[in-house]
Amino acid sequence: MASLESNFLGIKSPNPFWLASAPPTDKKINVLRAFEAGWGGVVWKTLGSQVKNVSSRYSAVNFGGHKMMGFNNIELISDRPLDLNLKEIKECLKLFPDRAMIVSLMADNDKKSWHELIKKVQDTGAHGLELNFGCPHGMTERGMGAAVGQDPEIACMVVEWVMEAATIPVITKLTPNVHSVVPTGRSVVKAGTNALSLINTIQSVTGIDLDTLVPNPYVAGKSVFGGYCGPAVKPIALKMLTTIAQDDVTNKVPISGIGGVSTWKDALEFMLLGASNVQVCTAAMNHGFRIVEDMCEGLNNWMDEKGFKTLSDFIGKSVEKITHWEDLDINYHHIAKINQDKCIHCGLCYIACEDASHQSINLEYGKPYNNYTVKDEECVGCNLCKLVCPVNDCITMEEHRVAPEYINWIEWQKRGLPLNDH
Amino acid sequence: MSITNNRLSKEQYAENFSDIHPTFETADAALVEANRCLFCYDAPCMKSCPTGIDVPKFIKQITTENIKGSAHTIFTSNIMGAGCSKVCPVEKLCEGACVYNFMEEEPISIAKLQRYSTEKAMAANWQLFKRKNSTGKKVAIVGAGPAGLSCAHVLSREGIDVTIFEKESKGGGLMTYGIAAYKVTPQFCEDEVNYILGIGGIEIKYNQELGKDFSLTELKKNFDAVYLAIGVGVARRLDIPGEKLEGVIDAIQFIYEIRANGYSTVPVGDKVAVIGMGMTAIDAATQAKRLGAKEVTLVYRRTEAEKPCTDVELDIARLDGCEIIWLAAPVKIKGAEGKVKQLVCSVMKLGEPDASGRRSPVDTGETFALNVDMVIKAAGQVPFEKLVKKYRLENKNGKISLKDKAATNIKGVFAGGDAVNGGKEVVDAVQAGKDGAASILSYLRIKN
């Protein structure tokens, strides 16, 4: 049996699943329930500046009958008294000494405030600190959260203050509300952060109430941009993670992956793209802490099947598989094939290809069932038919190389090979 | 044994004849089902609907909470879409064709979703079609059944002034008078007719029978065109001894009485035999049981594999406690004092396939007798042959013959529905009405 044990900057946890800094980690009662359910660690909801929350706070995007495909919030950092939080952190640490306890911080924008806060938190015995440079609402207007993360120089300065006082590992959490996460990432690594975590939430409007015409979430007839997260943001998070994992400066520190992780498969994808562990929030807010059971079992079974003994055996394995477009092999070609025994004659492949792709599917009318076959010579291998097909493995992509040798775009141009020839 | 009415309490009647096809009780339930729909292209369900309802579109519209649009999509193809969602044998039409069947998954509950949208439209009386300005043309329609109403609605939309002549006192035809009340309640039928008439431009003259109260010649003189949607008449004769005994009744007549007169007034035997295995036979048998008959036995000369009704229908009969005897052909009804006492049947076996492609029943020479006090005949219906011949309409055994989709041999006279096809589903009649309207519009040189 594989070991799920995780070691992040020396912070050990029985598995790589931490709960992200958010409502599920804002007090003892939740955190104890999470530990009882089996979570490897928590990042305690951000402590720091004084705040006041509003009502309501959350809204969601539903899709095709599924709730919470995307989720957003306009909640601020912890609105509980600092001393109470510190006391409860201590109690949780005592009850579950084998779990990771990281505390998220966002102090007022001066060195003294950061130093005072760090000292108090370190006194609890917490294992690490996470700097919240990402919260996109409420705090930014006061020069905190994303306002720090969006400016590499300010971020650098704050990390330098933090590192002067920190005696435990420091993780800097990056905001995705930038054109690239790399500049801030590099800046804070240079300033001495021990690790990075990403992504925080993405500024968003989830929808509008079509009766009142007020966007969500509703607060007395108004709304504001909220931080978007949940399954919908995973692809964006994975891309940002990859840029950090591929950059020569930022990939020198461990990364904690965040953004729409709901299952062991999602977690694996983050880890394959360079995350040493993952943090989860929306999935737990949707279904409760019990989801960690399948995350552990699924990851374990996958590792056993693939023969991986420890997490470090596979972390980062897919990073090198994401390359630049001009390095792709132009001679690679594949063609869709429709398995006629599996086909249910829904026509979804046909209409997608006909209206939106390359008119490569032949329709033979029948009553009531039409037959669909691929015109091999027209198919560009785009995958669209396979993606829309409701039947597993009914449409497969079969490799038909144009030529045996690898050739990329640069070489193609050099040799004057034909362009615009489809 | 006796044939009597008023066998049950008011509450029992109400329970036995309540709607067996309720729609989704909540919007959430409808959404869960609607979201299962794959939104097929050139969808098999749509192609299996005689009226060609764009099923994926109306279901998609439920998911976007555009119920008005959903109802419009249904009614555009089938103005009786509400009724059809209750009486269609969907297991052999749209739902039978659903691609989920290939995945060994339950097909989409198309009928139930169709009820959801159409019932909302009827309840709110959303009039989704606007009648064009009057063209001044007048069309007479004989029969306010599905074919007649469907034809009338299309014509009215195009600005034709329509007058329907109906021999009964209510509209809806067999929907109102010929289908089990637990499938479409009398109130629903009345509501549906009123909803259709909501467009305006359609007048129904009730209690007006062709050949009795008015003639085809008069209609031809007073109207620009005539559409005959007169349906079919009584049940086919068995041509066996004892058919005239008291207690032998025509299924259509039996169902008519239930629908027209109220449940408690209709007499039913203690032990009832129903001859036939079509939809009407099932409707007669189940309703006889629901009226309080102690034993109901369906007798059919072929096997379950050849039965004309659907599995779903047969299940209703079985669940109602009806007995079924396969491979049994009635040869004689025995009586005493003029009343039915026994139904004697031949035991059959299957022989070679006949013209319908089904193996034909062959007499084995053996017989058996059922002790019954009532025999309901439901072995198909016969057309109004006399009437059709009287007006020199070209026909085949009383079924009106058509040139193209709706024109008869008489200029300006069109026909459709059961009178032409001999008796099919409501949904087929609705399509016939649309075809009739299209032919009439083209005859009147009105573009639609």
Interface residues (C-beta under 8 A of the other chain):
Chain A: G64 G65 C343 I344 H345 C346 G347 L348 Y350 I351 L363 Y365 K367 P368 Y369 N370 P390 V391
Chain B: L31 V32 A34 N35 L38 F39 C40 Y41 D42 A43 P44 C45 K47 S48 T63 A97 V99 Y100 F102 M103
